């Protein structure tokens, strides 16, 4: 019997690539995103290519009621989730004071609250059966403050620290949480967040989203805790441990400037 993966933010980028990777490994899918059109296109392509079932849910997880609705729908339809991928998230480039509060409120709701609540709902179910794997998508942004994307960087730091802490708690239950930390990646994120204007994106090699997704999938299946995509991306989190925080913030600000 095929296992089932629930993937949020599944209509584009890393989430979409993960959907195809899970399907190629004979895993049924629950795909969640805001775009009905894109989800239906992915559903059709995957079901035509792989012998798996694909169930789609059109939800805006910025809405605090949507997470519980999603979970209850799984229960009502007797869909048993084995793998949870918290991929949905967004950022915004610009000075903190120049962005409307609603934008930040939605970012925190999606990047932090939805991820945390989904994790809580499913691990509560899984404790009794001592099985289950979670892949939480963070970022190399998690390792330092990010002037010009202050709230986004802070949300990704939360995802990393939260995931590592809960992963430790869940070891005795046979449940794993893997945190994937990509650097700049070829998805729609750069344009939607306006991050493409920064020196960071202009001066580094952009990773292919499929490569990032494959690393995330392999690492989750192995039960690894935290993985960083790209050899250069791995150097920075190690190096900044030896620098004063004021230096780290200053360097980050220089990299993130237009």
Helices and strands as residue ranges (DSSP letters): E 4-8, H 13-24, E 28-33, H 36-49, E 54-58, H 64-76, E 83-86, G 96-98, H 101-108, I 109-114, H 115-126, E 133-137, G 140-143, H 150-170, G 171-173, E 176-181, H 189-193, G 195-197, H 199-202, H 209-222, E 226-228, H 231-239, G 240-242, H 245-256
